[in-house]
């Protein structure tokens, strides 16, 4: 008897769902949200795209294909000009910066739309209107409308946009048909060839801190990374960035001149007249001051641009254009929530520290944040039991990540696949089997050495920690590495993303 890997079985199940949808002559009312997610998962995941995508010096057809699928779905590229967009790229902190911009603008009374990736628990997290993920009902309805439209116009078998590209096209449809003032859109990978870069005229763009990541696609130097990220620069559209290494800054400046794009390094937060300095930021960690500085400047620029256009064709959804106000900015920074990034959850017997850190620089920041947080705890001195849960995906330098993590005296380190141990269709991984993930965890465990243990799921490991360490000891558990690992952890600890846990 032939035994197929689990991921093949999941793909086969998803294909049966999509086949039933096609046979229903476009009527998808009988299909559930879970059916839609399974069909989406069957298209392809980001990990598979990274493995098969053109190298940074090869011909890249991403934008051409995005134009094609947009047209097939009924959107002309010029239609996107009606969206007032803030477009953000970078290596580190772009998700946090997008969340901060969104919160700042909502604090001013604007109705926002937010597109970020990846998701932690449900795919609906990627598309938010006014701070709220779209509902299962809306996702299901719009998913099948787009899926059936594109499927009916295929020129050959398999002629469908892959996972992230499909979601990007779906996002454009939803944003164009929603009553919003502004859309904050995060680049997926890179910038120059990212499918979100079909945007021709955003109102402003931002580049967060740059570092080495996705080097097989973007190049293995800071110069090549900066070239790719600055691909979102547009003529006469103001662009902003944080302080960058000289090698990267040189490229950003050169590209800005070539594209006739005004580029500014944002000022430090200390240059503003705050009620309290530094301002409170809802996302923990010193690095967030840098992200906040970029977010504040992007928000200020967008508000000023919107105010200029107010007498022409711009009218806020709330009917009252608010000027840039530092008190409202302070509210937005303080109220911002970004699960999975420097997040702390206090459980019944353990404290959980969660931070997706997929680059070497990000891991250094994570370790700094964790150590500083521990030093501040009155009840957690040197004898406090610290536990690591880690996983890394793709071809990232996991041995270097682990070397950085050794700075913390962990009593035990668990190496776990990105599997929560609880059913969640949105987190299904079609690109690798659980056996392949387990092998990589064993490799990480071997690199770590003494104190290293492998686990099969986050639920299993959390239960083991709860059994081994008493409530009086209060274990301090750091979950880091892949953001997908953090998402799987949150599916156990806080599945509704309430920023609290009863585990």
Wavefront OBJ file of the C-alpha trace (Angstrom):
o trace
v 0.000 0.000 0.000
v 1.350 3.427 -0.993
v 1.436 5.947 1.878
v 1.186 9.559 0.763
v 2.585 12.311 3.005
v 0.058 14.240 5.087
v 0.500 17.428 3.023
v -0.523 15.508 -0.150
v -3.714 14.389 1.576
v -4.524 17.974 2.560
v -3.908 19.207 -0.979
v -6.087 16.430 -2.397
v -8.877 17.415 0.028
v -8.596 21.052 -1.019
v -8.682 20.177 -4.692
v -11.906 18.252 -4.161
v -13.401 21.353 -2.551
v -12.424 23.567 -5.491
v -13.667 20.988 -7.990
v -17.065 20.960 -6.257
v -17.097 24.758 -6.399
v -16.454 24.722 -10.148
v -19.180 22.166 -10.679
v -21.624 24.399 -8.806
v -21.607 26.872 -11.746
v -20.207 29.673 -9.623
v -22.747 29.307 -6.820
v -20.548 29.017 -3.747
v -23.185 29.803 -1.125
v -23.030 26.225 0.163
v -19.307 26.432 0.872
v -17.972 27.319 4.288
v -15.127 29.582 5.340
v -13.036 26.448 5.919
v -13.710 25.391 2.312
v -12.465 28.775 1.096
v -9.280 28.547 3.173
v -8.570 25.020 1.942
v -8.987 26.182 -1.651
v -6.688 29.119 -0.977
v -4.089 26.846 0.637
v -4.084 24.641 -2.454
v -2.881 27.507 -4.634
v 0.558 27.639 -3.033
v 2.131 28.997 0.111
v 4.756 31.676 0.479
v 7.407 29.128 1.395
v 6.893 27.283 -1.878
v 7.044 30.547 -3.785
v 10.368 31.455 -2.181
v 11.846 28.115 -3.262
v 10.661 28.410 -6.863
v 10.777 32.183 -7.454
v 13.294 33.681 -9.885
v 16.641 34.649 -8.375
v 17.351 38.330 -7.927
v 19.285 38.531 -11.200
v 16.772 36.566 -13.269
v 13.800 37.736 -15.283
v 10.927 38.294 -12.864
v 7.352 38.051 -14.141
v 5.573 38.785 -10.848
v 4.294 42.248 -11.794
v 3.321 41.187 -15.309
v 1.348 38.267 -13.897
v -0.270 40.493 -11.265
v -1.428 42.888 -13.989
v -2.836 39.921 -15.903
v -4.820 38.507 -12.995
v -6.057 41.928 -11.926
v -7.409 42.516 -15.445
v -9.054 39.096 -15.511
v -10.764 39.876 -12.227
v -12.123 43.181 -13.534
v -9.622 45.681 -12.101
v -7.567 47.992 -14.304
v -4.294 49.153 -12.770
v -5.512 52.748 -13.091
v -8.428 51.828 -10.814
v -5.928 51.474 -7.964
v -5.167 55.196 -8.204
v -8.455 55.860 -6.430
v -6.980 54.340 -3.264
v -5.069 56.690 -0.949
v -2.164 54.378 -0.105
v 0.767 54.342 2.296
v 3.144 51.673 0.966
v 5.748 50.197 3.347
v 8.716 47.909 2.658
v 11.752 46.837 4.694
v 13.438 43.859 6.301
v 12.702 44.386 9.989
v 9.732 46.070 11.629
v 7.521 46.672 8.598
v 4.577 44.825 10.128
v 4.902 46.786 13.367
v 5.279 50.067 11.459
v 2.156 49.347 9.414
v 0.206 48.619 12.608
v 1.476 51.856 14.198
v 0.517 53.967 11.160
v -2.919 52.360 11.121
v -3.455 53.063 14.823
v -2.251 56.680 14.523
v -4.642 57.427 11.660
v -7.589 55.736 13.366
v -6.864 57.856 16.453
v -7.328 60.890 14.186
v -10.763 59.619 13.197
v -9.879 58.240 9.763
v -11.319 54.983 8.492
v -8.378 52.761 7.585
v -7.675 49.585 5.645
v -4.623 47.476 6.512
v -2.933 44.697 4.526
v -0.088 42.779 6.202
v 1.501 39.336 6.152
v 1.887 36.660 7.286
v -1.075 35.869 9.482
v -0.689 34.328 12.922
v -3.873 32.294 13.324
v -6.429 33.120 10.625
v -5.810 34.396 7.120
v -8.452 37.074 7.726
v -5.920 38.905 9.949
v -4.119 40.010 6.788
v -7.006 42.202 5.637
v -8.444 44.624 8.195
v -10.950 47.438 7.902
v -10.749 50.046 10.652
v -8.661 47.738 12.833
v -10.932 44.692 12.507
v -10.168 41.594 10.454
v -12.761 40.951 7.766
v -15.457 38.515 8.827
v -15.593 34.873 7.820
v -18.782 35.625 5.896
v -17.211 38.459 3.881
v -14.007 36.524 3.250
v -15.948 33.482 2.025
v -18.229 35.504 -0.238
v -15.477 37.562 -1.853
v -13.046 34.644 -2.055
v -15.350 32.464 -4.141
v -16.417 35.362 -6.336
v -12.766 36.051 -7.207
v -11.717 32.405 -7.364
v -14.515 31.397 -9.742
v -13.902 34.473 -11.906
v -10.186 33.708 -12.318
v -10.759 29.991 -12.731
v -13.245 30.586 -15.550
v -10.660 32.687 -17.416
v -7.718 30.275 -17.167
v -5.744 29.860 -20.383
v -4.248 26.536 -19.266
v -4.361 24.191 -16.242
v -2.794 25.784 -13.201
v -3.123 29.317 -14.600
v -4.113 30.813 -11.245
v -2.309 33.324 -9.024
v -0.368 31.710 -6.167
v -1.300 32.217 -2.528
v 0.072 35.690 -1.739
v -0.744 37.105 -5.162
v -4.317 35.844 -4.901
v -4.698 37.475 -1.479
v -3.258 40.729 -2.818
v -5.806 40.810 -5.648
v -8.564 39.935 -3.189
v -7.358 42.774 -0.948
v -7.561 45.291 -3.796
v -11.140 44.226 -4.547
v -12.147 44.558 -0.895
v -10.450 47.924 -0.397
v -11.883 49.386 -3.605
v -15.360 48.388 -2.482
v -15.050 49.592 1.115
v -15.716 53.038 2.532
v -12.173 53.874 3.630
v -10.014 56.979 3.789
v -6.594 55.364 3.576
v -5.001 51.971 2.896
v -1.757 50.941 4.594
v -0.193 48.207 2.485
v 2.822 46.133 3.526
v 5.133 44.745 0.852
v 5.375 40.950 0.866
v 8.974 40.240 -0.165
v 11.399 42.808 -1.571
v 9.630 45.659 -3.290
v 10.751 46.063 -6.901
v 9.008 42.879 -8.043
v 6.535 42.401 -5.199
v 2.968 42.064 -6.445
v 1.831 44.982 -4.250
v 4.108 47.184 -6.372
v 1.483 47.406 -9.105
v 0.548 50.584 -7.236
v 1.569 53.549 -9.408
v 0.777 56.504 -7.189
v 0.754 55.949 -3.432
v 0.564 59.100 -1.314
v 3.833 58.242 0.477
v 6.165 55.292 0.965
v 8.330 54.041 3.823
v 11.389 51.809 4.205
v 12.010 50.250 7.630
v 15.387 48.935 8.851
v 17.214 46.860 6.235
v 19.120 43.631 6.736
v 19.905 40.348 5.009
v 16.880 38.122 4.426
v 15.455 36.166 1.466
v 18.961 36.468 -0.036
v 18.306 33.819 -2.700
v 15.648 36.132 -4.143
v 16.866 39.608 -3.246
v 20.650 39.268 -3.283
v 23.196 38.600 -0.565
v 24.443 42.152 0.067
v 22.827 45.142 1.747
v 23.220 47.032 -1.524
v 21.130 44.516 -3.458
v 18.550 44.342 -0.652
v 18.276 48.161 -0.637
v 17.870 48.191 -4.435
v 14.975 45.754 -4.203
v 13.240 47.510 -1.307
v 13.528 50.951 -2.940
v 11.596 49.586 -5.902
v 8.480 51.042 -4.268
v 9.791 54.606 -4.757
v 7.627 56.553 -7.211
v 8.211 59.880 -9.047
v 7.228 62.901 -6.943
v 5.902 60.685 -4.138
v 7.557 61.446 -0.771
v 9.530 58.540 0.650
v 10.841 58.108 4.190
v 13.304 55.787 5.848
v 15.071 55.286 9.165
v 18.847 55.510 9.602
v 20.403 52.753 7.507
v 23.927 51.309 7.211
v 26.010 53.458 4.787
v 26.043 50.714 2.130
v 22.236 50.593 2.082
v 21.729 54.357 2.420
v 23.921 55.021 -0.603
v 21.709 52.825 -2.770
v 18.480 54.318 -1.399
v 19.708 57.840 -2.177
v 20.820 56.861 -5.665
v 17.533 55.136 -6.463
v 15.562 58.117 -5.144
v 17.408 60.420 -7.547
v 16.889 58.027 -10.461
v 13.161 57.845 -9.745
v 12.783 61.572 -9.022
v 11.521 60.620 -5.580
v 12.076 62.933 -2.584
v 13.657 60.769 0.150
v 13.958 61.819 3.803
v 15.513 60.122 6.824
v 12.899 60.566 9.547
v 13.748 62.593 12.660
v 14.067 60.992 16.081
v 10.981 60.985 18.294
v 12.739 63.444 20.605
v 12.203 66.216 18.033
v 8.437 66.276 18.736
v 6.759 68.079 21.642
v 5.207 65.103 23.439
v 3.070 65.277 26.557
v 5.356 62.544 27.900
v 8.728 61.456 26.549
v 9.271 58.882 25.393
v 5.654 58.281 24.410
v 4.048 55.003 25.456
v 3.958 52.465 22.638
v 1.601 49.505 22.732
v 4.226 47.259 21.121
v 7.067 46.532 23.554
v 10.799 46.864 22.868
v 13.248 49.710 22.305
v 13.322 49.036 18.548
v 9.729 50.239 18.380
v 10.883 53.840 18.922
v 12.541 53.658 15.516
v 9.470 52.090 13.937
v 7.276 54.687 15.643
v 9.412 57.558 14.296
v 8.808 56.289 10.755
v 5.110 55.671 11.439
v 4.606 59.185 12.830
v 6.208 60.801 9.776
v 4.197 58.664 7.362
v 0.992 59.484 9.216
v 1.801 63.195 9.310
v 2.637 63.239 5.596
v -0.545 61.426 4.650
v -2.746 63.717 6.779
v -1.143 66.839 5.315
v -1.548 65.465 1.778
v -5.183 64.575 2.457
v -5.814 68.048 3.834
v -4.360 69.602 0.693
v -6.694 67.498 -1.467
v -9.747 68.144 0.715
v -11.065 70.949 -1.473
v -10.723 68.791 -4.583
v -11.823 65.178 -4.369
v -11.033 63.962 -0.867
v -13.642 63.783 1.879
v -13.027 61.697 5.011
v -15.599 59.046 5.798
v -16.337 60.689 9.149
v -17.002 63.982 7.381
v -14.443 65.892 9.456
v -10.823 66.137 8.340
v -8.648 66.058 11.448
v -5.307 67.848 11.246
v -2.132 66.200 12.501
v -2.334 66.275 16.309
v 0.414 64.956 18.600
v -2.056 64.099 21.356
v -3.926 61.875 18.913
v -0.604 60.410 17.790
v 0.174 59.547 21.415
v -3.206 57.835 21.689
v -2.536 55.863 18.512
v 0.935 54.752 19.604
v -0.287 53.687 23.037
v -3.342 51.827 21.741
v -1.483 49.950 19.006
v -1.527 46.176 19.294
v 0.605 43.843 17.207
v 0.345 40.234 18.442
v 3.424 38.079 18.030
v 5.879 40.966 18.130
v 7.597 41.502 21.499
v 4.412 40.291 23.191
v 4.069 39.096 26.782
v 1.250 36.853 28.001
v 0.937 36.002 31.689
v -0.454 32.496 32.041
v -1.540 30.540 35.099
v 1.876 29.070 35.837
v 4.197 30.576 33.210
v 4.911 33.866 31.489
v 5.138 33.636 27.710
v 7.295 35.969 25.625
v 6.558 35.828 21.910
v 8.558 37.496 19.174
v 8.901 36.484 15.544
v 12.591 37.054 14.753
v 13.647 35.679 11.380
v 16.896 37.600 10.753
v 20.136 37.757 12.723
v 19.562 41.416 13.601
v 15.977 40.698 14.648
v 17.162 37.884 16.903
v 19.675 40.214 18.568
v 16.845 42.685 19.236
v 14.660 39.857 20.577
v 17.356 38.713 23.013
v 17.957 42.286 24.151
v 14.229 42.791 24.762
v 13.841 39.491 26.658
v 16.861 40.127 28.892
v 15.819 43.690 29.636
v 12.278 42.593 30.459
v 13.594 39.899 32.800
v 15.861 42.368 34.591
v 12.852 44.575 35.319
v 10.871 41.753 36.932
v 11.074 42.021 40.712
v 10.229 38.337 41.162
v 12.555 37.000 38.484
v 16.202 37.095 39.516
v 19.072 34.920 38.330
v 17.420 31.709 39.530
v 14.295 32.275 37.454
v 13.783 29.292 35.138
v 14.044 30.395 31.508
v 12.875 28.119 28.705
v 13.322 28.496 24.954
v 10.966 27.328 22.214
v 12.480 27.795 18.743
v 12.010 26.968 15.095
v 13.349 28.453 11.893
v 12.045 27.943 8.369
v 13.609 28.078 4.919
v 17.361 28.384 4.519
v 17.897 30.926 7.274
v 21.070 30.865 9.382
v 19.531 29.011 12.320
v 22.936 28.138 13.834
v 23.731 31.856 14.086
v 20.311 32.505 15.631
v 20.989 29.825 18.228
v 24.430 31.283 18.998
v 22.735 34.597 19.809
v 20.122 32.862 21.971
v 22.877 31.156 24.010
v 23.500 34.511 25.690
v 20.447 33.701 27.818
v 20.885 30.913 30.432
v 17.997 28.697 29.344
v 17.520 25.605 31.500
v 15.881 23.845 28.563
v 15.376 24.496 24.849
v 12.504 22.940 22.910
v 12.693 22.656 19.125
v 9.201 22.365 17.719
v 7.589 22.421 14.240
v 5.175 25.231 13.392
v 2.304 22.998 14.523
v -0.052 24.139 17.264
v -1.529 20.726 18.086
v -5.026 22.176 17.613
v -6.980 22.034 14.375
v -6.676 25.245 12.369
v -7.205 25.164 8.612
v -5.630 28.606 8.231
v -2.313 27.242 9.543
v -2.135 24.151 7.333
v 1.227 23.828 5.598
v 1.182 22.213 2.160
v 4.857 22.795 1.344
v 6.497 20.422 3.791
v 5.481 17.335 5.711
v 5.479 17.158 9.492
v 8.259 14.570 9.149
v 10.439 17.069 7.274
v 9.771 19.714 9.898
v 10.648 17.251 12.643
v 13.985 16.490 10.975
v 14.861 20.165 10.965
v 13.921 20.437 14.635
v 16.262 17.539 15.388
v 19.016 19.350 13.505
v 18.448 22.468 15.627
v 18.451 20.300 18.751
v 21.775 18.742 17.769
v 23.290 22.197 17.190
v 22.073 23.352 20.600
v 23.400 20.339 22.466
v 22.885 19.911 26.219
v 19.404 20.870 27.381
v 17.915 20.570 23.914
v 14.671 18.629 23.440
v 12.406 18.140 20.435
v 8.622 18.301 20.522
v 5.852 17.449 18.079
v 3.561 20.432 18.695
v 3.262 23.611 20.750
v 0.358 22.198 22.758
v 2.433 19.162 23.754
v 5.419 21.308 24.787
v 3.342 23.825 26.751
v 1.727 20.967 28.665
v 5.146 19.459 29.407
v 6.375 22.801 30.734
v 3.273 23.165 32.890
v 3.834 19.694 34.378
v 7.556 20.188 34.981
v 7.566 23.683 36.481
v 5.379 24.723 39.393
v 3.323 27.887 39.621
v 5.704 29.121 42.315
v 8.702 28.763 39.970
v 6.806 30.645 37.226
v 8.762 29.604 34.140
v 9.713 32.343 31.697
v 9.111 30.917 28.216
v 10.529 32.632 25.118
v 8.935 31.582 21.817
v 10.945 32.951 18.898
v 12.276 32.347 15.411
v 9.627 31.766 12.772
v 6.567 34.009 12.992
v 4.592 30.910 11.970
v 5.846 29.235 15.163
v 4.620 32.237 17.147
v 1.255 31.986 15.393
v 0.991 28.301 16.284
v 1.815 29.186 19.902
v -0.890 31.847 19.972
v -3.397 29.343 18.602
v -2.890 27.488 21.877
v -2.407 30.411 24.262
v -4.712 33.090 22.827
v -6.647 31.863 19.777
v -8.895 34.949 19.633
v -5.880 37.312 19.902
v -7.293 39.034 22.981
v -3.742 39.763 24.257
v -4.542 37.563 27.306
v -4.257 33.865 28.092
v -5.862 31.395 30.473
v -3.336 28.653 29.706
l 1 2 3 4 5 6 7 8 9 10 11 12 13 14 15 16 17 18 19 20 21 22 23 24 25 26 27 28 29 30 31 32 33 34 35 36 37 38 39 40 41 42 43 44 45 46 47 48 49 50 51 52 53 54 55 56 57 58 59 60 61 62 63 64 65 66 67 68 69 70 71 72 73 74 75 76 77 78 79 80 81 82 83 84 85 86 87 88 89 90 91 92 93 94 95 96 97 98 99 100 101 102 103 104 105 106 107 108 109 110 111 112 113 114 115 116 117 118 119 120 121 122 123 124 125 126 127 128 129 130 131 132 133 134 135 136 137 138 139 140 141 142 143 144 145 146 147 148 149 150 151 152 153 154 155 156 157 158 159 160 161 162 163 164 165 166 167 168 169 170 171 172 173 174 175 176 177 178 179 180 181 182 183 184 185 186 187 188 189 190 191 192 193 194 195 196 197 198 199 200 201 202 203 204 205 206 207 208 209 210 211 212 213 214 215 216 217 218 219 220 221 222 223 224 225 226 227 228 229 230 231 232 233 234 235 236 237 238 239 240 241 242 243 244 245 246 247 248 249 250 251 252 253 254 255 256 257 258 259 260 261 262 263 264 265 266 267 268 269 270 271 272 273 274 275 276 277 278 279 280 281 282 283 284 285 286 287 288 289 290 291 292 293 294 295 296 297 298 299 300 301 302 303 304 305 306 307 308 309 310 311 312 313 314 315 316 317 318 319 320 321 322 323 324 325 326 327 328 329 330 331 332 333 334 335 336 337 338 339 340 341 342 343 344 345 346 347 348 349 350 351 352 353 354 355 356 357 358 359 360 361 362 363 364 365 366 367 368 369 370 371 372 373 374 375 376 377 378 379 380 381 382 383 384 385 386 387 388 389 390 391 392 393 394 395 396 397 398 399 400 401 402 403 404 405 406 407 408 409 410 411 412 413 414 415 416 417 418 419 420 421 422 423 424 425 426 427 428 429 430 431 432 433 434 435 436 437 438 439 440 441 442 443 444 445 446 447 448 449 450 451 452 453 454 455 456 457 458 459 460 461 462 463 464 465 466 467 468 469 470 471 472 473 474 475 476 477 478 479 480 481 482 483 484 485 486 487 488 489 490 491 492 493 494 495 496 497 498 499 500 501 502 503
